[in-house]
Amino acid sequence: MMKGRVLFGWAFVCLLFISMYISAEASPAVDELEQVYIDGGEERYKLDAKGPDDVAYETSVVFGYFEQEPSIKAVQEAAVSYAEVHPDKITRWRRAAAVRGILPRVSFGYDFDQDETYEIYTSSATNYSITGPEKNSKGWDISLTWELSDLIWNSSHTTIDVRSKLMVQLRWRILREVTGLYYERRRLQTDLLLAPPESIDARVQKELRIQELTGQIDALTGGYLSRYTQR
């Protein structure tokens, strides 16, 4: 009876170890992760293709590999600054126009006058001339004029309003263009990361397109994207 119990116990232990072995084979360890590369196999583009079965987690991992690049907000601000179409510029113009009525218009004048006296006397006996003293006069003046009506409205406001509307339109076009380029570039990067092309030709074409988009973004931002990624 005792021998039967011992055999049953050993059988149970063996089954337990077999089930643990099968489970380990079905679920590889974390350090046995398959790795995918893009952009010539650079380490910064290495992605652990296997991980927890969680879409949100995997998505965060993918976006984590682009943390070395600037955000869309930073790129937009660089484009606005490079094109000099920041809204603060209009604010400074309006402030300067408001101060115009407080500051006076200054006029300055200077004059110089020189007189010389010369007299000639003639008689039957003699002739002579007299040169009198020179008379020099100098003067200057300064005047300050205030246009109090400028405190309420002046012609600069009309010019600023027109320029403001044009600047808003230009800023919108720049932001729309740089945003489209930024996300097209990011989509290509994620495509190469998650589904790398099998043919060298397809990979080269995508890499060239990424370089082209990088150049276009640099053209709109004064080289901001390249400087940021190379620092």
PyMOL commands that set and color helices and strands:
alter all, ss='L'
color gray80, all
select helices_A, chain A and resi 2-26+43-45+55-64+72-83+87-100+148-151+155-194+200-221+224-230
alter helices_A, ss='H'
color red, helices_A
select strands_A, chain A and resi 35-36+47-48+105-122+127-145
alter strands_A, ss='S'
color yellow, strands_A
deselect
rebuild
show_as cartoon
